[in-house]
Amino acid sequence: MGKVSELWLTCGGILLMLCVPSVFGWGAQGHFAICKMAQGFLTEDALTEVQALLPEYADGELAAVCSWPDEFRKLMPWSTALHFVDQPDSSCNYEYCRDCHDTDGNKDRCVTGAIYNYTDQLQLGFHKLSSEMNYNLTEALMFVSHFFGDVHQPLHAGFLGDSGGNTIIVSWYQNETNLHKVWDDKIIETSLQTFHNSDLSSLIQAIQSKISGVWFTESLSWRNCTSDSLACPDPYASESSELACKFAYKDVTQGAALGDEYFLSCLPVVEKRLAQAGVRLAATLNRIFSSQLYQSHKIECPTPSTYLYDSI
């Protein structure tokens, strides 16, 4: 992506301590599961480098820091745009140059742009090629690990008009919430309560069994990235956009009552997206922390204002 702006540089160790999650709060289960699975797929070299970058409180566990960017954005609102990439209403397709910008029109400021940026920082830092920039590689690792989860959540590639389902109010088993939160939290929570005795490790083990079992053949392709690219989040965002239309938004209107039918139809999607995120995060970290130098993403887009929408 070339030289990044000062805003892209992550903050120092003091803020790291301020942002340590105090509880295993709502919304953390999915990110924890993704990073827990990813760590199991790391090469020995990658695991060594990842653990060397983790803050002391993580105790060597990548999963312990994967919700940190959600805490960080409460203190640094500029990072909010990096968690999603919304598209024009009902478009059901993702285009980097059209969609990857913040509300001020600054290009590359979306979840896919953030993945390109922070994976570049990690590779440059690991190969000691970043003399011009003082990257905080610990924070870059935590951002990458979190954003891989976000880009695989279908409503993080939802519609602009409803902010990825955030403004669609629904009831989930008679409790009011919004559609985005259903996909961030409620489907996973209901699965834990219904099938796993509220034990997250049981859910993780069930998904891992599918990766090594019924999904094994297709999971081999999940690891692939285009040619010699370091990271390839664009196809992941395209998948999420399509899944948002096919499953998340399907037959859902304001005030909809969602229950068993919706839950059981969408749970397999959620489980596979968690699996894909874990496998792909590990594959990307394995590329970053290897002897090979992979190609950094560089995309030339027209003037960002060409892609702004009246609703922003």
TISE-692788 format. One record per residue (C-alpha): residue in three letters; y, x, z. Coordinates in steps of 0.05 Angstrom, whole numbers. Layout:
% TISE-692788
<atom res="ALA" y="Y" x="X" z="Z"/>
...
This chain:
% TISE-692788
<atom res="MET" y="0" x="0" z="0"/>
<atom res="GLY" y="45" x="61" z="2"/>
<atom res="LYS" y="94" x="76" z="57"/>
<atom res="VAL" y="96" x="19" z="106"/>
<atom res="SER" y="159" x="-8" z="139"/>
<atom res="GLU" y="176" x="6" z="211"/>
<atom res="LEU" y="154" x="-64" z="230"/>
<atom res="TRP" y="83" x="-48" z="209"/>
<atom res="LEU" y="79" x="9" z="259"/>
<atom res="THR" y="43" x="-13" z="321"/>
<atom res="CYS" y="72" x="-5" z="391"/>
<atom res="GLY" y="56" x="46" z="444"/>
<atom res="GLY" y="9" x="50" z="503"/>
<atom res="ILE" y="55" x="13" z="551"/>
<atom res="LEU" y="50" x="-51" z="511"/>
<atom res="LEU" y="-25" x="-41" z="506"/>
<atom res="MET" y="-30" x="-48" z="581"/>
<atom res="LEU" y="16" x="-109" z="581"/>
<atom res="CYS" y="-28" x="-142" z="530"/>
<atom res="VAL" y="-96" x="-133" z="563"/>
<atom res="PRO" y="-128" x="-203" z="564"/>
<atom res="SER" y="-133" x="-226" z="636"/>
<atom res="VAL" y="-186" x="-278" z="624"/>
<atom res="PHE" y="-239" x="-294" z="572"/>
<atom res="GLY" y="-196" x="-352" z="548"/>
<atom res="TRP" y="-203" x="-406" z="496"/>
<atom res="GLY" y="-206" x="-380" z="426"/>
<atom res="ALA" y="-237" x="-314" z="446"/>
<atom res="GLN" y="-310" x="-333" z="435"/>
<atom res="GLY" y="-310" x="-327" z="359"/>
<atom res="HIS" y="-274" x="-260" z="359"/>
<atom res="PHE" y="-318" x="-233" z="414"/>
<atom res="ALA" y="-381" x="-254" z="375"/>
<atom res="ILE" y="-357" x="-222" z="311"/>
<atom res="CYS" y="-340" x="-155" z="343"/>
<atom res="LYS" y="-403" x="-155" z="385"/>
<atom res="MET" y="-445" x="-164" z="322"/>
<atom res="ALA" y="-403" x="-113" z="283"/>
<atom res="GLN" y="-414" x="-59" z="335"/>
<atom res="GLY" y="-489" x="-66" z="325"/>
<atom res="PHE" y="-482" x="-51" z="251"/>
<atom res="LEU" y="-440" x="12" z="258"/>
<atom res="THR" y="-466" x="79" z="236"/>
<atom res="GLU" y="-473" x="132" z="291"/>
<atom res="ASP" y="-411" x="168" z="265"/>
<atom res="ALA" y="-370" x="104" z="260"/>
<atom res="LEU" y="-391" x="82" z="330"/>
<atom res="THR" y="-369" x="149" z="359"/>
<atom res="GLU" y="-300" x="144" z="326"/>
<atom res="VAL" y="-291" x="71" z="345"/>
<atom res="GLN" y="-308" x="83" z="418"/>
<atom res="ALA" y="-262" x="143" z="420"/>
<atom res="LEU" y="-204" x="98" z="399"/>
<atom res="LEU" y="-219" x="41" z="446"/>
<atom res="PRO" y="-174" x="35" z="508"/>
<atom res="GLU" y="-207" x="53" z="574"/>
<atom res="TYR" y="-212" x="-19" z="598"/>
<atom res="ALA" y="-258" x="-36" z="538"/>
<atom res="ASP" y="-313" x="7" z="568"/>
<atom res="GLY" y="-338" x="25" z="499"/>
<atom res="GLU" y="-343" x="-47" z="475"/>
<atom res="LEU" y="-305" x="-66" z="412"/>
<atom res="ALA" y="-314" x="-140" z="430"/>
<atom res="ALA" y="-271" x="-129" z="492"/>
<atom res="VAL" y="-207" x="-118" z="450"/>
<atom res="CYS" y="-217" x="-166" z="392"/>
<atom res="SER" y="-171" x="-220" z="420"/>
<atom res="TRP" y="-116" x="-171" z="437"/>
<atom res="PRO" y="-73" x="-187" z="374"/>
<atom res="ASP" y="-67" x="-260" z="397"/>
<atom res="GLU" y="-37" x="-234" z="463"/>
<atom res="PHE" y="6" x="-184" z="425"/>
<atom res="ARG" y="40" x="-236" z="382"/>
<atom res="LYS" y="66" x="-272" z="443"/>
<atom res="LEU" y="108" x="-210" z="456"/>
<atom res="MET" y="119" x="-190" z="383"/>
<atom res="PRO" y="130" x="-254" z="342"/>
<atom res="TRP" y="137" x="-213" z="278"/>
<atom res="SER" y="61" x="-205" z="278"/>
<atom res="THR" y="48" x="-280" z="275"/>
<atom res="ALA" y="48" x="-282" z="199"/>
<atom res="LEU" y="-7" x="-230" z="197"/>
<atom res="HIS" y="-59" x="-278" z="224"/>
<atom res="PHE" y="-64" x="-326" z="164"/>
<atom res="VAL" y="-50" x="-336" z="90"/>
<atom res="ASP" y="-34" x="-408" z="75"/>
<atom res="GLN" y="-31" x="-436" z="4"/>
<atom res="PRO" y="4" x="-494" z="-32"/>
<atom res="ASP" y="-22" x="-561" z="-10"/>
<atom res="SER" y="-88" x="-582" z="-43"/>
<atom res="SER" y="-91" x="-518" z="-85"/>
<atom res="CYS" y="-158" x="-497" z="-56"/>
<atom res="ASN" y="-149" x="-428" z="-84"/>
<atom res="TYR" y="-119" x="-363" z="-58"/>
<atom res="GLU" y="-75" x="-315" z="-98"/>
<atom res="TYR" y="-49" x="-252" z="-64"/>
<atom res="CYS" y="17" x="-247" z="-100"/>
<atom res="ARG" y="33" x="-321" z="-92"/>
<atom res="ASP" y="10" x="-330" z="-20"/>
<atom res="CYS" y="17" x="-264" z="18"/>
<atom res="HIS" y="87" x="-265" z="47"/>
<atom res="ASP" y="120" x="-287" z="111"/>
<atom res="THR" y="171" x="-344" z="117"/>
<atom res="ASP" y="227" x="-296" z="98"/>
<atom res="GLY" y="192" x="-277" z="33"/>
<atom res="ASN" y="171" x="-207" z="55"/>
<atom res="LYS" y="110" x="-191" z="13"/>
<atom res="ASP" y="44" x="-165" z="40"/>
<atom res="ARG" y="56" x="-199" z="107"/>
<atom res="CYS" y="-6" x="-242" z="115"/>
<atom res="VAL" y="-76" x="-232" z="140"/>
<atom res="THR" y="-102" x="-199" z="77"/>
<atom res="GLY" y="-41" x="-155" z="72"/>
<atom res="ALA" y="-50" x="-136" z="145"/>
<atom res="ILE" y="-123" x="-117" z="133"/>
<atom res="TYR" y="-102" x="-72" z="75"/>
<atom res="ASN" y="-47" x="-41" z="117"/>
<atom res="TYR" y="-86" x="-26" z="180"/>
<atom res="THR" y="-149" x="-2" z="145"/>
<atom res="ASP" y="-105" x="46" z="107"/>
<atom res="GLN" y="-74" x="70" z="172"/>
<atom res="LEU" y="-143" x="82" z="202"/>
<atom res="GLN" y="-169" x="121" z="142"/>
<atom res="LEU" y="-106" x="163" z="136"/>
<atom res="GLY" y="-108" x="178" z="210"/>
<atom res="PHE" y="-182" x="195" z="211"/>
<atom res="HIS" y="-175" x="243" z="152"/>
<atom res="LYS" y="-109" x="270" z="181"/>
<atom res="LEU" y="-69" x="250" z="120"/>
<atom res="SER" y="-15" x="212" z="157"/>
<atom res="SER" y="33" x="268" z="176"/>
<atom res="GLU" y="93" x="227" z="153"/>
<atom res="MET" y="77" x="168" z="198"/>
<atom res="ASN" y="58" x="166" z="271"/>
<atom res="TYR" y="5" x="112" z="270"/>
<atom res="ASN" y="-24" x="83" z="334"/>
<atom res="LEU" y="-97" x="83" z="312"/>
<atom res="THR" y="-122" x="46" z="373"/>
<atom res="GLU" y="-77" x="-13" z="357"/>
<atom res="ALA" y="-94" x="-8" z="283"/>
<atom res="LEU" y="-168" x="-14" z="301"/>
<atom res="MET" y="-156" x="-75" z="345"/>
<atom res="PHE" y="-114" x="-109" z="291"/>
<atom res="VAL" y="-167" x="-96" z="237"/>
<atom res="SER" y="-223" x="-122" z="282"/>
<atom res="HIS" y="-185" x="-186" z="298"/>
<atom res="PHE" y="-159" x="-200" z="228"/>
<atom res="PHE" y="-229" x="-196" z="199"/>
<atom res="GLY" y="-245" x="-255" z="243"/>
<atom res="ASP" y="-182" x="-292" z="223"/>
<atom res="VAL" y="-192" x="-284" z="148"/>
<atom res="HIS" y="-262" x="-314" z="154"/>
<atom res="GLN" y="-237" x="-376" z="190"/>
<atom res="PRO" y="-227" x="-427" z="134"/>
<atom res="LEU" y="-163" x="-458" z="163"/>
<atom res="HIS" y="-130" x="-389" z="167"/>
<atom res="ALA" y="-128" x="-399" z="91"/>
<atom res="GLY" y="-108" x="-472" z="94"/>
<atom res="PHE" y="-49" x="-511" z="68"/>
<atom res="LEU" y="25" x="-495" z="80"/>
<atom res="GLY" y="43" x="-568" z="90"/>
<atom res="ASP" y="1" x="-576" z="152"/>
<atom res="SER" y="3" x="-503" z="176"/>
<atom res="GLY" y="-71" x="-493" z="165"/>
<atom res="GLY" y="-89" x="-558" z="200"/>
<atom res="ASN" y="-45" x="-546" z="261"/>
<atom res="THR" y="-4" x="-610" z="249"/>
<atom res="ILE" y="-64" x="-654" z="235"/>
<atom res="ILE" y="-77" x="-688" z="302"/>
<atom res="VAL" y="-149" x="-711" z="312"/>
<atom res="SER" y="-195" x="-730" z="368"/>
<atom res="TRP" y="-255" x="-687" z="381"/>
<atom res="TYR" y="-307" x="-727" z="419"/>
<atom res="GLN" y="-250" x="-771" z="443"/>
<atom res="ASN" y="-206" x="-713" z="466"/>
<atom res="GLU" y="-141" x="-702" z="428"/>
<atom res="THR" y="-132" x="-636" z="393"/>
<atom res="ASN" y="-113" x="-612" z="323"/>
<atom res="LEU" y="-156" x="-595" z="264"/>
<atom res="HIS" y="-141" x="-520" z="267"/>
<atom res="LYS" y="-163" x="-517" z="339"/>
<atom res="VAL" y="-227" x="-553" z="321"/>
<atom res="TRP" y="-244" x="-494" z="276"/>
<atom res="ASP" y="-216" x="-440" z="322"/>
<atom res="ASP" y="-250" x="-466" z="384"/>
<atom res="LYS" y="-282" x="-534" z="388"/>
<atom res="ILE" y="-340" x="-526" z="341"/>
<atom res="ILE" y="-361" x="-462" z="376"/>
<atom res="GLU" y="-351" x="-493" z="445"/>
<atom res="THR" y="-392" x="-554" z="427"/>
<atom res="SER" y="-447" x="-511" z="398"/>
<atom res="LEU" y="-449" x="-469" z="462"/>
<atom res="GLN" y="-454" x="-531" z="506"/>
<atom res="THR" y="-504" x="-567" z="462"/>
<atom res="PHE" y="-551" x="-513" z="439"/>
<atom res="HIS" y="-540" x="-450" z="481"/>
<atom res="ASN" y="-530" x="-473" z="553"/>
<atom res="SER" y="-458" x="-448" z="549"/>
<atom res="ASP" y="-484" x="-377" z="539"/>
<atom res="LEU" y="-445" x="-339" z="485"/>
<atom res="SER" y="-498" x="-284" z="482"/>
<atom res="SER" y="-549" x="-337" z="462"/>
<atom res="LEU" y="-505" x="-359" z="403"/>
<atom res="ILE" y="-495" x="-286" z="382"/>
<atom res="GLN" y="-570" x="-273" z="384"/>
<atom res="ALA" y="-583" x="-336" z="343"/>
<atom res="ILE" y="-535" x="-313" z="289"/>
<atom res="GLN" y="-562" x="-242" z="290"/>
<atom res="SER" y="-632" x="-271" z="280"/>
<atom res="LYS" y="-608" x="-307" z="217"/>
<atom res="ILE" y="-575" x="-244" z="191"/>
<atom res="SER" y="-641" x="-207" z="196"/>
<atom res="GLY" y="-681" x="-268" z="174"/>
<atom res="VAL" y="-660" x="-325" z="129"/>
<atom res="TRP" y="-594" x="-292" z="109"/>
<atom res="PHE" y="-622" x="-222" z="101"/>
<atom res="THR" y="-621" x="-217" z="25"/>
<atom res="GLU" y="-552" x="-246" z="17"/>
<atom res="SER" y="-525" x="-207" z="76"/>
<atom res="LEU" y="-537" x="-143" z="37"/>
<atom res="SER" y="-484" x="-165" z="-12"/>
<atom res="TRP" y="-435" x="-182" z="44"/>
<atom res="ARG" y="-428" x="-107" z="57"/>
<atom res="ASN" y="-405" x="-92" z="-14"/>
<atom res="CYS" y="-334" x="-78" z="-33"/>
<atom res="THR" y="-305" x="-73" z="-103"/>
<atom res="SER" y="-318" x="-4" z="-135"/>
<atom res="ASP" y="-294" x="49" z="-86"/>
<atom res="SER" y="-245" x="6" z="-48"/>
<atom res="LEU" y="-236" x="16" z="26"/>
<atom res="ALA" y="-226" x="-58" z="43"/>
<atom res="CYS" y="-232" x="-121" z="1"/>
<atom res="PRO" y="-206" x="-181" z="41"/>
<atom res="ASP" y="-183" x="-220" z="-21"/>
<atom res="PRO" y="-252" x="-250" z="-35"/>
<atom res="TYR" y="-259" x="-267" z="38"/>
<atom res="ALA" y="-194" x="-307" z="36"/>
<atom res="SER" y="-216" x="-341" z="-28"/>
<atom res="GLU" y="-281" x="-362" z="5"/>
<atom res="SER" y="-242" x="-389" z="65"/>
<atom res="SER" y="-195" x="-428" z="21"/>
<atom res="GLU" y="-253" x="-461" z="-16"/>
<atom res="LEU" y="-289" x="-476" z="49"/>
<atom res="ALA" y="-226" x="-506" z="79"/>
<atom res="CYS" y="-224" x="-557" z="22"/>
<atom res="LYS" y="-299" x="-569" z="19"/>
<atom res="PHE" y="-311" x="-577" z="94"/>
<atom res="ALA" y="-251" x="-570" z="141"/>
<atom res="TYR" y="-204" x="-619" z="107"/>
<atom res="LYS" y="-257" x="-664" z="77"/>
<atom res="ASP" y="-245" x="-738" z="95"/>
<atom res="VAL" y="-199" x="-717" z="153"/>
<atom res="THR" y="-134" x="-755" z="162"/>
<atom res="GLN" y="-82" x="-759" z="217"/>
<atom res="GLY" y="-114" x="-790" z="279"/>
<atom res="ALA" y="-186" x="-782" z="253"/>
<atom res="ALA" y="-241" x="-788" z="305"/>
<atom res="LEU" y="-288" x="-728" z="296"/>
<atom res="GLY" y="-356" x="-725" z="327"/>
<atom res="ASP" y="-429" x="-711" z="312"/>
<atom res="GLU" y="-426" x="-721" z="237"/>
<atom res="TYR" y="-368" x="-673" z="227"/>
<atom res="PHE" y="-395" x="-624" z="279"/>
<atom res="LEU" y="-465" x="-619" z="250"/>
<atom res="SER" y="-440" x="-613" z="178"/>
<atom res="CYS" y="-390" x="-557" z="195"/>
<atom res="LEU" y="-429" x="-517" z="247"/>
<atom res="PRO" y="-472" x="-480" z="194"/>
<atom res="VAL" y="-407" x="-460" z="159"/>
<atom res="VAL" y="-378" x="-432" z="224"/>
<atom res="GLU" y="-441" x="-394" z="241"/>
<atom res="LYS" y="-445" x="-361" z="172"/>
<atom res="ARG" y="-371" x="-343" z="173"/>
<atom res="LEU" y="-380" x="-309" z="240"/>
<atom res="ALA" y="-440" x="-271" z="212"/>
<atom res="GLN" y="-403" x="-251" z="149"/>
<atom res="ALA" y="-343" x="-227" z="188"/>
<atom res="GLY" y="-386" x="-184" z="234"/>
<atom res="VAL" y="-425" x="-152" z="177"/>
<atom res="ARG" y="-363" x="-140" z="135"/>
<atom res="LEU" y="-322" x="-112" z="192"/>
<atom res="ALA" y="-378" x="-62" z="207"/>
<atom res="ALA" y="-385" x="-43" z="134"/>
<atom res="THR" y="-310" x="-30" z="129"/>
<atom res="LEU" y="-308" x="12" z="192"/>
<atom res="ASN" y="-368" x="51" z="167"/>
<atom res="ARG" y="-328" x="67" z="103"/>
<atom res="ILE" y="-266" x="85" z="143"/>
<atom res="PHE" y="-302" x="134" z="189"/>
<atom res="SER" y="-342" x="170" z="136"/>
<atom res="SER" y="-333" x="235" z="99"/>
<atom res="GLN" y="-315" x="199" z="34"/>
<atom res="LEU" y="-243" x="181" z="20"/>
<atom res="TYR" y="-239" x="110" z="-7"/>
<atom res="GLN" y="-186" x="80" z="-52"/>
<atom res="SER" y="-127" x="48" z="-17"/>
<atom res="HIS" y="-106" x="-21" z="-41"/>
<atom res="LYS" y="-44" x="-23" z="-84"/>
<atom res="ILE" y="-23" x="-88" z="-117"/>
<atom res="GLU" y="41" x="-97" z="-156"/>
<atom res="CYS" y="71" x="-166" z="-149"/>
<atom res="PRO" y="133" x="-196" z="-180"/>
<atom res="THR" y="194" x="-206" z="-136"/>
<atom res="PRO" y="170" x="-244" z="-74"/>
<atom res="SER" y="223" x="-298" z="-82"/>
<atom res="THR" y="185" x="-321" z="-144"/>
<atom res="TYR" y="130" x="-346" z="-98"/>
<atom res="LEU" y="170" x="-380" z="-43"/>
<atom res="TYR" y="161" x="-454" z="-32"/>
<atom res="ASP" y="213" x="-506" z="-14"/>
<atom res="SER" y="173" x="-525" z="48"/>
<atom res="ILE" y="180" x="-456" z="80"/>
